[in-house]
């Protein structure tokens, strides 16, 4: 085969997102002078994150995290909370907190990254950004020795586009393999719409990691023959990539 490429989502696929959400709540609670309980801020951040993700999915447009933080500040004020913090200072504090997280990557994801590299794949990540900027994720991946397993990192603020738009997948592929048309390009992620459907919309292979069993109960499911798969654990990635490769050689 002339070229094989695979990309991974970051948050929820390689790294657990919950610790990052908690530090956002930590920073906001501090910025509000402790006048609001942490648990209330945490619930508020979770609600806003869901609303922002839904809006992003529908519009497929990139909104900078600082703009989203302005929205959060406005929403807090609408609730009668004196949110007088400087948005840019708080954004910097959130980025610093996320980049310094004491977090462990999912072991199955680390093993999958190593396996596909050993199997000759060009490997990248494609990540949307919402409440912290891409530099925080880049620094964290470097700190956790994940960056060394990657050939490229593509973030929404690099492209001005977000998953599930095909544009961001196409950009990642171009950076990974240049003008070569790869025999295989697969994207792996945990979000059904942004990752799974997004890759399919771009006409690429797709693997949805479903660790909590929301979509399947068995080990893996071939949703679309030779194109789309759902797995409970990324230890299955070698089996699936080899199956996709065998489809391409028929």
Wavefront OBJ file of the C-alpha trace (Angstrom):
o trace
v 0.000 0.000 0.000
v 1.289 3.466 -0.879
v -0.076 5.306 2.145
v -2.241 4.722 5.193
v -3.505 7.503 7.446
v -5.459 7.543 10.685
v -6.607 10.394 12.902
v -7.889 10.419 16.465
v -10.072 12.785 18.422
v -8.398 13.946 21.664
v -10.893 14.669 24.450
v -13.001 11.644 25.298
v -10.964 9.426 22.978
v -7.326 9.776 24.052
v -7.857 11.855 27.204
v -10.775 11.897 29.670
v -12.563 15.236 29.425
v -14.076 15.301 32.923
v -10.885 16.486 34.707
v -10.653 19.415 32.283
v -14.278 20.420 32.909
v -13.575 20.381 36.649
v -10.607 22.740 36.340
v -12.746 25.139 34.266
v -15.185 25.149 37.196
v -12.255 25.671 39.580
v -11.003 28.725 37.683
v -14.477 30.257 37.351
v -15.265 29.698 41.037
v -12.047 31.493 41.944
v -12.766 34.308 39.448
v -16.148 34.832 41.119
v -14.441 35.235 44.479
v -15.976 32.092 45.899
v -19.385 33.746 46.066
v -20.974 30.789 44.282
v -20.557 27.165 45.321
v -18.243 25.082 43.161
v -20.935 22.479 42.573
v -23.263 25.131 41.132
v -20.561 26.462 38.821
v -19.670 22.940 37.749
v -23.299 22.152 36.825
v -23.554 25.487 35.016
v -20.383 24.775 32.998
v -21.681 21.329 32.040
v -24.997 22.806 30.868
v -23.241 25.509 28.854
v -20.840 23.001 27.337
v -23.730 20.860 26.097
v -25.500 23.910 24.643
v -22.336 25.151 22.941
v -21.598 21.740 21.449
v -25.127 21.479 20.087
v -24.894 24.942 18.509
v -21.486 24.083 17.040
v -22.821 20.877 15.533
v -25.765 22.639 13.919
v -23.815 25.591 12.528
v -20.510 23.818 11.840
v -18.652 27.053 12.487
v -15.621 27.742 14.635
v -16.244 29.910 17.713
v -13.129 30.874 19.731
v -13.075 29.771 23.387
v -12.740 33.378 24.556
v -16.021 34.207 22.800
v -17.644 31.252 24.558
v -16.268 32.554 27.844
v -17.901 35.939 27.140
v -21.165 34.053 26.691
v -20.661 32.287 30.022
v -19.965 35.624 31.710
v -23.153 37.099 30.232
v -25.208 34.087 31.313
v -23.872 34.369 34.863
v -24.861 38.025 34.986
v -28.338 37.140 33.725
v -28.610 34.869 36.759
v -27.790 37.789 39.038
v -24.192 36.710 39.677
v -21.614 39.512 39.743
v -19.308 38.151 37.057
v -16.829 41.031 36.880
v -13.759 39.007 35.918
v -11.485 39.847 32.990
v -12.311 37.306 30.286
v -8.793 37.230 28.832
v -7.159 36.683 32.215
v -9.597 33.889 33.048
v -9.061 32.314 29.621
v -5.309 32.274 30.225
v -5.851 30.695 33.641
v -8.112 28.005 32.150
v -5.550 27.221 29.456
v -2.767 26.997 32.031
v -4.839 24.745 34.298
v -5.759 22.392 31.451
v -2.186 22.197 30.155
v -1.025 21.294 33.680
v -3.645 18.625 34.365
v -2.564 15.559 36.320
v -4.458 13.127 34.123
v -3.825 9.712 32.620
v -4.684 9.006 28.984
v -6.918 6.048 28.225
v -4.617 3.043 28.084
v -6.438 1.470 25.153
v -5.940 4.705 23.191
v -2.194 4.798 23.891
v -1.879 1.175 22.816
v -3.912 1.906 19.679
v -1.672 4.845 18.742
v 1.413 2.676 19.088
v -0.168 -0.194 17.174
v -1.125 1.852 14.126
v 2.266 3.563 14.031
v 3.939 0.163 14.091
v 1.613 -0.901 11.278
v 2.886 1.871 9.004
v 0.123 4.451 9.441
v 0.637 8.194 9.403
v -1.021 9.271 12.653
v -2.662 12.545 13.619
v -5.229 14.092 15.895
v -8.203 16.251 14.962
v -9.761 18.169 17.828
v -12.484 20.752 18.224
v -11.963 23.383 20.887
v -14.595 24.905 23.126
v -13.565 26.240 26.551
v -9.768 26.123 26.293
v -7.476 26.949 23.415
v -5.564 24.398 21.375
v -2.230 25.359 22.895
v -3.405 23.898 26.211
v -4.154 20.548 24.591
v -0.876 20.586 22.660
v 1.119 21.248 25.836
v -0.725 18.530 27.741
v -0.189 15.934 24.991
v 3.503 16.814 25.012
v 3.702 16.536 28.789
v 2.029 13.109 28.672
v 4.404 11.850 25.945
v 1.518 11.445 23.516
v 2.750 14.080 21.061
v 5.697 11.868 20.138
v 3.282 9.243 18.825
v 1.742 11.749 16.390
v 2.825 13.010 12.995
v 0.477 15.998 13.092
v -2.037 17.773 15.324
v -4.936 19.651 13.711
v -7.245 21.825 15.815
v -10.338 23.785 14.918
v -8.514 27.093 15.359
v -5.870 25.965 12.838
v -8.482 25.456 10.149
v -11.281 27.831 11.134
v -13.593 24.847 10.847
v -14.977 22.232 13.214
v -15.973 18.595 13.140
v -18.302 17.325 11.658
v -17.458 19.587 8.702
v -15.524 17.624 6.024
v -13.091 20.531 5.721
v -11.193 19.730 8.907
v -10.840 16.054 7.969
v -9.592 16.994 4.515
v -7.055 19.411 6.013
v -5.704 16.716 8.332
v -5.332 14.291 5.448
v -3.512 16.861 3.324
v -1.051 17.632 6.116
v -0.502 13.920 6.802
v 0.115 12.626 3.280
v 0.292 15.660 0.988
v -0.951 15.076 -2.548
v -0.952 11.293 -2.184
v -4.345 9.609 -2.193
v -4.074 7.108 0.677
v -5.343 3.583 0.348
v -6.859 3.929 3.806
v -7.914 6.970 5.851
v -9.765 6.296 9.080
v -10.869 8.650 11.848
v -11.386 7.479 15.445
v -13.470 9.359 18.001
v -16.032 9.138 20.781
v -18.641 11.623 19.533
v -21.303 10.072 17.299
v -21.980 13.231 15.263
v -18.683 15.098 15.277
v -16.382 12.110 14.818
v -18.332 9.124 13.511
v -20.776 10.872 11.175
v -18.283 13.632 10.382
v -15.722 11.219 8.972
v -18.395 9.435 6.951
v -19.617 12.768 5.551
v -16.051 13.402 4.401
v -16.136 9.984 2.713
v -13.543 8.456 5.026
v -13.528 5.392 7.243
v -14.869 5.861 10.744
v -14.437 4.155 14.115
v -16.589 5.174 17.078
v -15.219 4.239 20.498
v -18.184 3.515 22.772
v -16.602 2.713 26.144
v -19.848 3.231 28.075
v -21.909 0.993 25.795
v -24.387 3.632 24.651
v -24.664 2.144 21.169
v -23.473 -1.449 21.398
v -23.083 -4.093 24.109
v -20.813 -6.526 22.276
v -17.128 -6.002 21.556
v -17.544 -4.354 18.176
v -20.061 -3.783 15.418
v -19.568 -3.244 11.692
v -22.078 -0.467 11.022
v -21.190 0.008 7.350
v -19.187 -2.791 5.679
v -15.561 -1.794 5.142
v -16.248 1.798 6.274
v -17.770 2.301 9.708
v -17.268 0.444 12.978
v -18.270 0.849 16.618
v -16.008 -0.585 19.322
v -16.130 -0.782 23.091
v -12.339 -0.760 23.415
v -9.625 0.524 21.091
v -7.682 -2.720 21.523
v -9.803 -3.781 18.524
v -8.258 -1.182 16.250
v -5.743 -3.553 14.657
v -8.468 -6.019 13.741
v -10.571 -3.286 12.153
v -7.788 -1.527 10.235
v -6.666 -4.850 8.786
v -10.247 -5.574 7.776
v -10.508 -2.187 6.047
v -7.188 -2.810 4.298
v -8.396 -6.184 3.047
v -11.489 -4.476 1.619
v -9.278 -2.056 -0.303
v -7.288 -4.865 -1.922
v -10.334 -6.713 -3.248
l 1 2 3 4 5 6 7 8 9 10 11 12 13 14 15 16 17 18 19 20 21 22 23 24 25 26 27 28 29 30 31 32 33 34 35 36 37 38 39 40 41 42 43 44 45 46 47 48 49 50 51 52 53 54 55 56 57 58 59 60 61 62 63 64 65 66 67 68 69 70 71 72 73 74 75 76 77 78 79 80 81 82 83 84 85 86 87 88 89 90 91 92 93 94 95 96 97 98 99 100 101 102 103 104 105 106 107 108 109 110 111 112 113 114 115 116 117 118 119 120 121 122 123 124 125 126 127 128 129 130 131 132 133 134 135 136 137 138 139 140 141 142 143 144 145 146 147 148 149 150 151 152 153 154 155 156 157 158 159 160 161 162 163 164 165 166 167 168 169 170 171 172 173 174 175 176 177 178 179 180 181 182 183 184 185 186 187 188 189 190 191 192 193 194 195 196 197 198 199 200 201 202 203 204 205 206 207 208 209 210 211 212 213 214 215 216 217 218 219 220 221 222 223 224 225 226 227 228 229 230 231 232 233 234 235 236 237 238 239 240 241 242 243 244 245 246 247 248 249 250
